[in-house]
Amino acid sequence: MAAPNQLHTLKKERNSLLRHCFVPAEFSFGVTIPLLKNKHGDIASSDMYRGTVSKLFERVLLDVFGDYLQSNILQYGFKKDVGCVNALSTFNESVRYFTYRGSRVYCVSLDANKASGI
């Protein structure tokens, strides 16, 4: 966890960006320094590495503006207090609803995590 003076510096930076409605061009570029989550896991897997400072900045923006952001109620990713369990519950209820009424249900799934091609 960051030291109190580092958090104070980040807070001052965030407030300055918000006050001046400005985000430096450098924020659109980054250097990724791999920080392994578990030294006993598969180091070739991108899932084994922690997020970067840009993730911290995104989290700060979400904390500041989260109450003003809206999305469809059926969006579960990248949203506070909802996730995979909510998506699966909606899926199960939808399948149950249509099959109970005699309809066929077709499903397609995509693992977008691996779709980047990198």
N, C-alpha and C positions, 0 to 999 in steps of 0.2 A: 504494500500500500504506500502511496505517496506521503511524503513528510508534510506537516502542516504548512511550511513556507512554500512548498511546491504547489500545494492546492491553492494557496492564496495567489500565487503567480498565475496559475491557470484561470482562476476566477477573474482576476484583473484583466487578463487577455480576453476572456469571453465577454466581459462587460464592455471592453473597448471595441471589440468587433461589433457588438450589438448597437452600441451608442453611435458608431460611425457608419453602420450598415455597409461594412466592408469586410471581405474575406480575401486575404492575400492570394495571389496566383500560386504561390508556393504550396498552398494547402491542397492543390489539385495534383501534386506530385508527392511521392513518398519513397522512402527506402524501407524495405521490409527486413527487419532483423529477426530471424527465426528464434522464437523462444519456445522450447520444447515443453509440452504439458507433462509428459510422462516419459522418462528416459528408457523405459522398458517396452514401449510401444513401437510401432512401425514408423521409423523416422522418415520414410518416403511418402507417408500419407500427409496431405495438407491439413487434415483434421487434427493432427497431433500438435499444432502450433497455436500459440495465443495470438490475440488481436494486437493491433498497433495503436499508436497515438491517434490516428484518424478515427478509430473506433471510440476512443475516449471523447474526442470532439463531438462525434455523432451522439454519444450518450448525453453529453452536456446540452446539446441542442434539443434533444428529446425531452430532457428534464425541464428546460426553459419553455419550450413551445408545445409540449405534448398535449396540453389541454386545448390548444387551438387547432390541432391537426385532426382531420377526419378521414376515414376510409369506409369502404363498404363493410357492413356487419359480417359478411362472409369472408373477409380477408383475415387470415390468422397469423401469417408470417410478418415479422418486423413490427410487431404491435405489442404494447404493454399488456400484461395480465392475460394473454391468450396464447395458445400454441397448438401443438400437434394433437393433444387430447381433445381440444375443442373441435378441430377439423375432423378428427375421426368420429366424434360423436355426431356431428352434422351429417357426415357421410353415411353412418349406420342408420340414422333416423330417416334419411332420404331413401335409402335402399328399402328399408322396412315399409315406409309409406307406399312406395310404388309397387313393390311385390305383393303387399297385402291387397292392393286393388287390382291385381292380375296383370300388371305391366311387366315387361322385361326390363332389366337394368343392365346397361353396358358401361364398362369402366375402363379408362385408360390412365396409366400412371407414368409420370416422368420424374426421374431423379435429377433435378436441375443442378444440384450440387456438383455433379460430374459432367455437366453439359458444356462447360467453358471450352473444352478442347485444348487446354493448356497442358 
